[in-house]
Amino acid sequence: MGSTADLRGQITLAEAQVERLRAQVAAFQVVPEYERLKDRADQVSRRIKQLAQEDVADVSSSWRRKM
């Protein structure tokens, strides 16, 4: 275990690092294009789900007609 002075020095360094990280987090911005890509991906995902539901309905309808 280090001396009190060593520990205080480590605490000071750790606190400085915390402040640097806080500043980085506060300044962080998502690239504007991310929102556009996210919206497009959401649209595609909804369309895939819709098509899957329509496919199930079509298969179910075809199956009933065969019986």
MIRONU-379975 format. One record per atom (N, C-alpha, C): residue number from 1; residue in one letter; atom name; x, y, z. Coordinates in nm, 3 decimals. Layout:
<sites>
+------+------+------+---------+---------+---------+
| resi | resn | name |    east |   north |      up |
+------+------+------+---------+---------+---------+
|  NUM |    a |   CA |       X |       Y |       Z |
...
+------+------+------+---------+---------+---------+
</sites>
This chain:
<sites>
+------+------+------+---------+---------+---------+
| resi | resn | name |    east |   north |      up |
+------+------+------+---------+---------+---------+
|    1 |    m |    N |   0.085 |  -0.118 |   0.000 |
|    1 |    m |   CA |   0.000 |   0.000 |   0.000 |
|    1 |    m |    C |   0.089 |   0.124 |   0.000 |
|    2 |    g |    N |   0.053 |   0.224 |  -0.077 |
|    2 |    g |   CA |   0.134 |   0.344 |  -0.089 |
|    2 |    g |    C |   0.114 |   0.439 |   0.027 |
|    3 |    s |    N |   0.198 |   0.538 |   0.029 |
|    3 |    s |   CA |   0.186 |   0.639 |   0.134 |
|    3 |    s |    C |   0.067 |   0.730 |   0.104 |
|    4 |    t |    N |   0.031 |   0.809 |   0.202 |
|    4 |    t |   CA |  -0.080 |   0.902 |   0.185 |
|    4 |    t |    C |  -0.053 |   0.996 |   0.069 |
|    5 |    a |    N |   0.068 |   1.044 |   0.058 |
|    5 |    a |   CA |   0.103 |   1.136 |  -0.052 |
|    5 |    a |    C |   0.089 |   1.066 |  -0.187 |
|    6 |    d |    N |   0.132 |   0.939 |  -0.196 |
|    6 |    d |   CA |   0.118 |   0.864 |  -0.320 |
|    6 |    d |    C |  -0.029 |   0.847 |  -0.357 |
|    7 |    l |    N |  -0.109 |   0.814 |  -0.258 |
|    7 |    l |   CA |  -0.252 |   0.794 |  -0.284 |
|    7 |    l |    C |  -0.319 |   0.924 |  -0.326 |
|    8 |    r |    N |  -0.281 |   1.034 |  -0.262 |
|    8 |    r |   CA |  -0.338 |   1.164 |  -0.301 |
|    8 |    r |    C |  -0.299 |   1.198 |  -0.445 |
|    9 |    g |    N |  -0.178 |   1.167 |  -0.482 |
|    9 |    g |   CA |  -0.134 |   1.190 |  -0.620 |
|    9 |    g |    C |  -0.215 |   1.107 |  -0.718 |
|   10 |    q |    N |  -0.240 |   0.982 |  -0.684 |
|   10 |    q |   CA |  -0.321 |   0.895 |  -0.770 |
|   10 |    q |    C |  -0.464 |   0.947 |  -0.780 |
|   11 |    i |    N |  -0.516 |   0.994 |  -0.668 |
|   11 |    i |   CA |  -0.652 |   1.049 |  -0.668 |
|   11 |    i |    C |  -0.659 |   1.172 |  -0.756 |
|   12 |    t |    N |  -0.560 |   1.258 |  -0.747 |
|   12 |    t |   CA |  -0.556 |   1.378 |  -0.830 |
|   12 |    t |    C |  -0.552 |   1.342 |  -0.978 |
|   13 |    l |    N |  -0.468 |   1.246 |  -1.013 |
|   13 |    l |   CA |  -0.461 |   1.202 |  -1.153 |
|   13 |    l |    C |  -0.594 |   1.142 |  -1.200 |
|   14 |    a |    N |  -0.655 |   1.061 |  -1.114 |
|   14 |    a |   CA |  -0.782 |   0.998 |  -1.150 |
|   14 |    a |    C |  -0.891 |   1.104 |  -1.166 |
|   15 |    e |    N |  -0.894 |   1.202 |  -1.079 |
|   15 |    e |   CA |  -0.994 |   1.309 |  -1.090 |
|   15 |    e |    C |  -0.974 |   1.389 |  -1.219 |
|   16 |    a |    N |  -0.849 |   1.414 |  -1.256 |
|   16 |    a |   CA |  -0.822 |   1.486 |  -1.380 |
|   16 |    a |    C |  -0.870 |   1.404 |  -1.500 |
|   17 |    q |    N |  -0.847 |   1.274 |  -1.495 |
|   17 |    q |   CA |  -0.893 |   1.187 |  -1.604 |
|   17 |    q |    C |  -1.046 |   1.187 |  -1.612 |
|   18 |    v |    N |  -1.112 |   1.184 |  -1.497 |
|   18 |    v |   CA |  -1.259 |   1.188 |  -1.495 |
|   18 |    v |    C |  -1.308 |   1.317 |  -1.560 |
|   19 |    e |    N |  -1.245 |   1.428 |  -1.529 |
|   19 |    e |   CA |  -1.287 |   1.556 |  -1.587 |
|   19 |    e |    C |  -1.264 |   1.558 |  -1.738 |
|   20 |    r |    N |  -1.152 |   1.502 |  -1.785 |
|   20 |    r |   CA |  -1.128 |   1.495 |  -1.929 |
|   20 |    r |    C |  -1.235 |   1.409 |  -1.997 |
|   21 |    l |    N |  -1.269 |   1.297 |  -1.935 |
|   21 |    l |   CA |  -1.371 |   1.210 |  -1.993 |
|   21 |    l |    C |  -1.508 |   1.278 |  -1.992 |
|   22 |    r |    N |  -1.539 |   1.350 |  -1.886 |
|   22 |    r |   CA |  -1.667 |   1.423 |  -1.881 |
|   22 |    r |    C |  -1.675 |   1.524 |  -1.995 |
|   23 |    a |    N |  -1.565 |   1.595 |  -2.017 |
|   23 |    a |   CA |  -1.562 |   1.694 |  -2.125 |
|   23 |    a |    C |  -1.580 |   1.626 |  -2.261 |
|   24 |    q |    N |  -1.517 |   1.510 |  -2.280 |
|   24 |    q |   CA |  -1.532 |   1.438 |  -2.406 |
|   24 |    q |    C |  -1.676 |   1.392 |  -2.426 |
|   25 |    v |    N |  -1.737 |   1.342 |  -2.321 |
|   25 |    v |   CA |  -1.875 |   1.295 |  -2.330 |
|   25 |    v |    C |  -1.968 |   1.413 |  -2.359 |
|   26 |    a |    N |  -1.946 |   1.525 |  -2.292 |
|   26 |    a |   CA |  -2.030 |   1.643 |  -2.313 |
|   26 |    a |    C |  -2.018 |   1.695 |  -2.456 |
|   27 |    a |    N |  -1.901 |   1.683 |  -2.515 |
|   27 |    a |   CA |  -1.879 |   1.734 |  -2.650 |
|   27 |    a |    C |  -1.916 |   1.633 |  -2.759 |
|   28 |    f |    N |  -1.946 |   1.510 |  -2.720 |
|   28 |    f |   CA |  -1.973 |   1.404 |  -2.818 |
|   28 |    f |    C |  -2.098 |   1.437 |  -2.898 |
|   29 |    q |    N |  -2.089 |   1.421 |  -3.030 |
|   29 |    q |   CA |  -2.203 |   1.438 |  -3.118 |
|   29 |    q |    C |  -2.205 |   1.324 |  -3.218 |
|   30 |    v |    N |  -2.323 |   1.274 |  -3.240 |
|   30 |    v |   CA |  -2.341 |   1.170 |  -3.341 |
|   30 |    v |    C |  -2.335 |   1.238 |  -3.477 |
|   31 |    v |    N |  -2.273 |   1.173 |  -3.571 |
|   31 |    v |   CA |  -2.265 |   1.226 |  -3.706 |
|   31 |    v |    C |  -2.408 |   1.248 |  -3.757 |
|   32 |    p |    N |  -2.438 |   1.365 |  -3.812 |
|   32 |    p |   CA |  -2.575 |   1.393 |  -3.858 |
|   32 |    p |    C |  -2.630 |   1.286 |  -3.952 |
|   33 |    e |    N |  -2.545 |   1.226 |  -4.033 |
|   33 |    e |   CA |  -2.593 |   1.125 |  -4.126 |
|   33 |    e |    C |  -2.644 |   1.001 |  -4.054 |
|   34 |    y |    N |  -2.600 |   0.979 |  -3.930 |
|   34 |    y |   CA |  -2.645 |   0.863 |  -3.853 |
|   34 |    y |    C |  -2.796 |   0.862 |  -3.841 |
|   35 |    e |    N |  -2.855 |   0.976 |  -3.809 |
|   35 |    e |   CA |  -3.001 |   0.983 |  -3.793 |
|   35 |    e |    C |  -3.072 |   0.945 |  -3.923 |
|   36 |    r |    N |  -3.020 |   0.994 |  -4.035 |
|   36 |    r |   CA |  -3.081 |   0.961 |  -4.164 |
|   36 |    r |    C |  -3.070 |   0.812 |  -4.191 |
|   37 |    l |    N |  -2.953 |   0.755 |  -4.164 |
|   37 |    l |   CA |  -2.935 |   0.611 |  -4.186 |
|   37 |    l |    C |  -3.022 |   0.529 |  -4.091 |
|   38 |    k |    N |  -3.033 |   0.574 |  -3.968 |
|   38 |    k |   CA |  -3.117 |   0.504 |  -3.870 |
|   38 |    k |    C |  -3.264 |   0.506 |  -3.915 |
|   39 |    d |    N |  -3.311 |   0.622 |  -3.961 |
|   39 |    d |   CA |  -3.449 |   0.632 |  -4.009 |
|   39 |    d |    C |  -3.472 |   0.538 |  -4.128 |
|   40 |    r |    N |  -3.376 |   0.534 |  -4.219 |
|   40 |    r |   CA |  -3.388 |   0.446 |  -4.337 |
|   40 |    r |    C |  -3.389 |   0.300 |  -4.294 |
|   41 |    a |    N |  -3.302 |   0.265 |  -4.200 |
|   41 |    a |   CA |  -3.297 |   0.127 |  -4.151 |
|   41 |    a |    C |  -3.429 |   0.090 |  -4.083 |
|   42 |    d |    N |  -3.488 |   0.182 |  -4.009 |
|   42 |    d |   CA |  -3.618 |   0.157 |  -3.946 |
|   42 |    d |    C |  -3.726 |   0.134 |  -4.051 |
|   43 |    q |    N |  -3.724 |   0.214 |  -4.158 |
|   43 |    q |   CA |  -3.822 |   0.197 |  -4.266 |
|   43 |    q |    C |  -3.807 |   0.059 |  -4.330 |
|   44 |    v |    N |  -3.685 |   0.020 |  -4.358 |
|   44 |    v |   CA |  -3.659 |  -0.110 |  -4.421 |
|   44 |    v |    C |  -3.704 |  -0.222 |  -4.328 |
|   45 |    s |    N |  -3.676 |  -0.208 |  -4.201 |
|   45 |    s |   CA |  -3.716 |  -0.310 |  -4.103 |
|   45 |    s |    C |  -3.868 |  -0.325 |  -4.099 |
|   46 |    r |    N |  -3.938 |  -0.211 |  -4.097 |
|   46 |    r |   CA |  -4.086 |  -0.218 |  -4.097 |
|   46 |    r |    C |  -4.138 |  -0.285 |  -4.224 |
|   47 |    r |    N |  -4.076 |  -0.254 |  -4.337 |
|   47 |    r |   CA |  -4.119 |  -0.313 |  -4.465 |
|   47 |    r |    C |  -4.094 |  -0.464 |  -4.466 |
|   48 |    i |    N |  -3.982 |  -0.507 |  -4.413 |
|   48 |    i |   CA |  -3.951 |  -0.650 |  -4.406 |
|   48 |    i |    C |  -4.056 |  -0.722 |  -4.320 |
|   49 |    k |    N |  -4.090 |  -0.662 |  -4.206 |
|   49 |    k |   CA |  -4.193 |  -0.722 |  -4.120 |
|   49 |    k |    C |  -4.327 |  -0.729 |  -4.191 |
|   50 |    q |    N |  -4.361 |  -0.621 |  -4.261 |
|   50 |    q |   CA |  -4.487 |  -0.618 |  -4.334 |
|   50 |    q |    C |  -4.490 |  -0.728 |  -4.441 |
|   51 |    l |    N |  -4.383 |  -0.740 |  -4.517 |
|   51 |    l |   CA |  -4.377 |  -0.843 |  -4.621 |
|   51 |    l |    C |  -4.383 |  -0.983 |  -4.562 |
|   52 |    a |    N |  -4.319 |  -1.003 |  -4.449 |
|   52 |    a |   CA |  -4.323 |  -1.134 |  -4.383 |
|   52 |    a |    C |  -4.466 |  -1.168 |  -4.340 |
|   53 |    q |    N |  -4.537 |  -1.069 |  -4.287 |
|   53 |    q |   CA |  -4.676 |  -1.092 |  -4.247 |
|   53 |    q |    C |  -4.764 |  -1.122 |  -4.368 |
|   54 |    e |    N |  -4.742 |  -1.048 |  -4.476 |
|   54 |    e |   CA |  -4.819 |  -1.073 |  -4.598 |
|   54 |    e |    C |  -4.789 |  -1.211 |  -4.654 |
|   55 |    d |    N |  -4.664 |  -1.254 |  -4.646 |
|   55 |    d |   CA |  -4.625 |  -1.385 |  -4.694 |
|   55 |    d |    C |  -4.694 |  -1.494 |  -4.614 |
|   56 |    v |    N |  -4.699 |  -1.479 |  -4.483 |
|   56 |    v |   CA |  -4.767 |  -1.577 |  -4.398 |
|   56 |    v |    C |  -4.914 |  -1.583 |  -4.434 |
|   57 |    a |    N |  -4.974 |  -1.466 |  -4.455 |
|   57 |    a |   CA |  -5.116 |  -1.462 |  -4.492 |
|   57 |    a |    C |  -5.138 |  -1.531 |  -4.627 |
|   58 |    d |    N |  -5.049 |  -1.508 |  -4.723 |
|   58 |    d |   CA |  -5.062 |  -1.571 |  -4.855 |
|   58 |    d |    C |  -5.047 |  -1.722 |  -4.845 |
|   59 |    v |    N |  -4.949 |  -1.769 |  -4.771 |
|   59 |    v |   CA |  -4.927 |  -1.913 |  -4.756 |
|   59 |    v |    C |  -5.045 |  -1.977 |  -4.686 |
|   60 |    s |    N |  -5.094 |  -1.910 |  -4.583 |
|   60 |    s |   CA |  -5.208 |  -1.963 |  -4.509 |
|   60 |    s |    C |  -5.331 |  -1.970 |  -4.599 |
|   61 |    s |    N |  -5.353 |  -1.869 |  -4.680 |
|   61 |    s |   CA |  -5.468 |  -1.865 |  -4.771 |
|   61 |    s |    C |  -5.456 |  -1.975 |  -4.876 |
|   62 |    s |    N |  -5.337 |  -1.994 |  -4.931 |
|   62 |    s |   CA |  -5.315 |  -2.099 |  -5.032 |
|   62 |    s |    C |  -5.336 |  -2.236 |  -4.971 |
|   63 |    w |    N |  -5.291 |  -2.255 |  -4.851 |
|   63 |    w |   CA |  -5.305 |  -2.384 |  -4.783 |
|   63 |    w |    C |  -5.450 |  -2.418 |  -4.760 |
|   64 |    r |    N |  -5.531 |  -2.318 |  -4.721 |
|   64 |    r |   CA |  -5.673 |  -2.342 |  -4.696 |
|   64 |    r |    C |  -5.746 |  -2.378 |  -4.826 |
|   65 |    r |    N |  -5.707 |  -2.315 |  -4.938 |
|   65 |    r |   CA |  -5.772 |  -2.345 |  -5.065 |
|   65 |    r |    C |  -5.743 |  -2.487 |  -5.111 |
|   66 |    k |    N |  -5.627 |  -2.539 |  -5.074 |
|   66 |    k |   CA |  -5.591 |  -2.675 |  -5.115 |
|   66 |    k |    C |  -5.666 |  -2.779 |  -5.036 |
|   67 |    m |    N |  -5.719 |  -2.745 |  -4.926 |
|   67 |    m |   CA |  -5.788 |  -2.843 |  -4.842 |
|   67 |    m |    C |  -5.930 |  -2.855 |  -4.882 |
+------+------+------+---------+---------+---------+
</sites>
